[in-house]
Amino acid sequence: MDIVNAIIEYSTNFISTGGVLFGFFLVFIECFIPILPLGVFVALNVNAFGFVLGIIISWLATSLGSIVCYLLFVFIDQKTTEKLFKKKTIRKIQKGIDKFDKISFTQLVLLVTLPFTPSCLVNILCGLAGMKKKKFIASILIGKVFSITFWAYIGKSLIESITDFKSIIFIGIALLLAYLISKLVSKKYEIE
């Protein structure tokens, strides 16, 4: 346990020394490289900069990263897609595109809210599906607030968070709030 605490303290000091931009960059780059641990970066930002500032930095970074990733794939044409991916992969991607082409605003917000959703895949499929920018950006800004807050709140191992009753309640409340907010935004701004 002392080793784990030492690693956390060292990592927090490292991010604190790097500053806000370094903490921002770690979360931003995770939107393009899904293997990076978003939850760890958010927890370190919260440890380094405090709960509220850590959440704000992480939320802005993941929102901007998701939007940039989405925009890159909005402008990719069919020929470029074929060059980037193998034929088998293209068929699988096309199935995903077909599903994301029909997804409602509320469903997208809930998908983005879930902390274990691979955001890179969501960004790519929404971009390739040609989803309206207004719909995508609004869903990211709403859903990522709850996802990032979840990771900030947890700040502990994945196994502990899944077995912790408080965490399960928190996820349920976050999903309910995301659902209600997405319904209000969808109705007010006529997003679908």
N, C-alpha and C positions, 0 to 999 in steps of 0.2 A: 504494500500500500504506500510505503514511503517513496518507492520508485515512481509510482504513478503520480503522486503529488509533486514530486520533483520535476517530472516531465511537463505536467500542467503548468507549474510555476515558470519553468524555463520558456515554454511556448508563449505564455501570456506576456512575459517580459520581452520576448523577441518581437511580438506583434506591437506591444506598446512602444518599443524603440523605433520600429519601422514607421509608426504613426498611423493616422486615420487612412491615408491613401493605401498603405500596405494592407491593412485590414479590409478595405474596400476591394482592392485588386484580387485578393484571395477568393472572396465570395463571387466577384464578377467573373473570374476565369472558370469557376466551377460550372457556369452555364454552358460552356463549350466542351468541358472535359468532365463527363459525368462520373468518372471513377473517383474524382476528388470528393472528400467528405464534407459536404455542406454543413452538417450538424456540428462537426468539430470546429470549423471556421467560425460559425456563428457563436458557439460557446466561448471560443477564445476571444472574439470581439467583445462579447459581454463581459468576460473577465478582465479584459484590458481597458475598456472604455466605460464600463458601467452598463447597467441593464438597459436603460432607455437609449443612450447614445449607441450602444452596441447593436440594438435592434434596428435603429434608424439607418446606421451605416450598412448593415447587412441587407436590410430591405431595399434600400436604394440601389445597392450593388447588384443584387439578384434580379431586381426588376429591370434595371438598365441592361444587364447581361442577357436576360431573356428576350428583351425587345430587340437588341442588336442581332442576336442569333436568329430570331424570327425573321427580321428584315433581310438578312443575308439570304435566307431560303425563299423569301417572297420573290426575289429577283433572279433566282436560278431557273433557267429554262430546262426543257426536257432533255436536250442533248448534254448539257452539263451534268444533270442528274445521272444520266447513263454512264458518263465518264467517271463520276465519283463512286458509284456503287456497282456491284456485280448484278447480273441479270436476275438471279434468285432473290437477292436483296431487294431489287426494284419491285418485284412482284409483291413481296411482303410490305414494302413501303406503300405501294399503291393501295393495298387493303387498308392500311392505317390512314392514308389520305382520305379514302372513301368514308371511313368512320368519322374522321375529324371534320369532314365537309358537312356532316349532318349534326354535329354536336351543338347543343343549345348553349347559350351564354351561362346559364346557371350550372349546367353540367361541367362546363369548362372551369368555372370558378371553383367548384367543389374538387375537381381533379387537381387543379393547381394548389389548392389548400392542403391536400393530403401531403404530409411531410415526406413520404417515401416514394412519391411520384417522380420518375426520371424527367426532370424539367427539360433537359437537352432534347429528349425525344419529342416531348410536347411542343417545344419551340420549332423544331424542324418540321414536324407533321403539320402544324398550323401554318407555317410559312409555305410549304409545298402545296397545301390545300388551297392557298390563296384566301385564307380567312381575312375578313375585314379588319383593318388595323384598329379601329375603334373597339371592336369586340375583343380582340386579343389583348390590347393594352389595358383596357378596363378590367378584364379578368385577371391579368397578372398583378395589377396594382392592388386589387381586393384580395385575391387568394394568397399572395406572397406575404401579406401582413400576418396572416394567421400561421402560415407555415414557418416563417422566421421566428415568430413569437413562440411557437411550439419548441423549436430547437433551442431558443434562448432559455426557455423555462426548464427544459429537460436538463441540458448541460451535463448529462451523465451517459453511461453506456446504453446502447440500444437494447440490450436484454433487460436491464433494470427498468428502462422506460416502458417497455411492453408489459412487464409484470406489475408495474406500479399502478394501482387503482386511480390515483390522482391524475396520472398522465392520460389514462383512458377517458376519464371524465373531461379533461381539458380538450382532448381531440374531439370528443362529441360536441362540446360547447362551441369549439372553433368551427366545426362543420356546420352547425346550426346557424351561427352568426354569419358565416360566409354565404350560406344559402339565402338567409333573409336579406342581407345586403345586396346580393346579386339580383334578387327578385325586384327590390326597390330600384336599383340602378337600371335594370333592364326595362322596367316599366317607364321610369322617368325619361330616359334617354333613347327609348325605343331601339334597344340593341337585341338583335336575334339573328 
